[in-house]
């Protein structure tokens, strides 16, 4: 557990270590659902999680998503160590290939995990694009509906020529 201040009230609040990891590694927060649902991360106790794949894949994953993260209190590996109870020195060694130049750049577990995560992110991106497209269509339909309603209101008490002109304008809007 770690203690922080509520951003509005300023009162001290206690949060799980994983929420601290989420704050420091936003991509981890984004990827958590797929990692958890695929059994890569398992909750073992309050504030304690297990990485079910190799420790090397854990180190590689955080090295991959945390490339841009710096200025992490206690060092890059500190929050990960707290959540997964794996020594930060070991994580650092594993992430750097443990000094073994003959090891492949990425472990088999990490290649699978990276594939799942990339696919998950792409699906989310596509869903967001589809939602945006649907929202734009809905906004256009609402705008057209309002325009048609205004034309009908104006033409309600008009003569036959006014009704014909309104009918033509409605056809233009709908096409």
Phi, psi and omega in degrees: 000149176224152185251135177220177178255142175295132185297335183259308185277335181081358180286152181287134176229149181254128181235157175293152179300328181295328178292329175294319176299318179300319181292320183280332181233082184303326178293328176297319177298317180296319184277348189306317183302315181289321179296320180288314183293332179273000177080013179284325174246134180230134177278124182255337181193174176302124178064023179222127182233155178239134173270112189280347178266189184296151177297328178299318180294327176297311180297317180295320180300310183290328175295320180295310185278342185254020182306322185269351184280131175215178181057044177268124182304128180086357180102162185306317188271351184303308182294328180290320177300318181296320184284316187256359177054044176239129184307133183296328178293320178296317179300317180297317178296315181297321181292333181262014178082011177057029179072012182254104182291343182275351178289148175295159181299326182228137179287162180299317179299315182295322178301318178294315181297315180299319177299315178299314184294316180297317178297317179299313180298321179294318178298317179297316179300316180295319178296321178294319177296318179296317179297319179296316179298316180295321178296320178295318178298316181297319179298320179295316179297318179296319178298315179297318180299316179296319179297317179296317178300318179297318180297318180295317179300319180292325186273349184305320184251019182266176179275184184298322180294321178296320179295319179296319179295320178295318178300317179295319179294322178295319177300319179298316181297318184282344181267000000 
